[in-house]
């Protein structure tokens, strides 16, 4: 057998710390998750599941994130793997009757699609206020067949939120006609951190 | 390149102690639109005995992201219903090879070595080799080669 190995030598710059928003959003994720194991020959003790996450901010901003979750076999806590590739939409949400609705555009896709996917309007059935409900009540939130529950047991949500917000502000910066709620947030971020990208 | 902050470096493939292929690559990009860190230093494993092709939407998740893969995957562009064109090589190039890691560091997991057509030398943490020189060499090796370790330093 050939003994082959590869070395990748890195010359890295230190990453810059990005600013934090004024209030954390309520974050929901799809349920149930279908955990799958990698091929047995890899002898890896990890499971992965595709998840849909929704971020609802008190100021009306909204994020949809499709990403891979990963956890060790038998563990409860999982992490979001943005490195696997993810789909991200951003926009706004509002109350609508007894539920609420969201309007969002794609901010990132790891595949170039032509024609480009248009805005996505979603409606959610819920009789409760997103920001005052208990976890159990929030389980009523639905988007079509997608059942959303409060995201718990995901340990890197805060890092992911910061990363996604920075991505969105990059998109907003390039496209001045983008959503006004996000434009206001990103302008505030830029003002608070003038030297940051 | 420096403007986007991606880590740049040399990919070197050895067969025993003989240098077989050298190629340039980049990873991450803290000053790029995606504000990502480069792949963490450490040991990764490329499995040449696991082969596959992404050539239809069956290889994509409903949110249009490619499904996780653990070996060497050919990346194809394709057209599906309603004349929707999926240009997968734009971000991934023609080949992607999973960099399997046993590390608990989230940034070390779910990484790939892949090509890229999109302008702008940055990734979400993966290692990208635009020339695909090393990727093609690894792709040409028989599946029986099995596991090839990759050391990032």
Interface residues (C-beta under 8 A of the other chain):
Chain A: X1 X2 X3 X4 X5 X6 X7 X8 X9 X10 X11 X12 X13 X14 X15 X16 X18 X38 X39 X41 X42 X44 X46 X48 X50 X52 X66 X67 X68 X70 X79 X80 X81 X82 X83 X84 X85 X86 X87 X108 X109 X110 X111 X112 X113 X114 X115 X117 X156 X159 X163 X166 X167 X170 X171 X174 X197
Chain B: X2 X5 X7 X8 X9 X10 X11 X12 X13 X14 X15 X16 X20 X25 X27 X28 X30 X31 X33 X34 X35 X36 X37 X38 X39 X41 X46 X47 X49 X50 X60 X61 X62 X63 X64 X65 X66 X67 X68 X70 X84 X85 X86 X87 X88 X90 X91 X92 X100 X102 X106 X107 X109 X110 X111 X118 X124 X125 X126 X127 X134 X141 X144 X145 X146 X148 X149 X150 X151 X152 X153
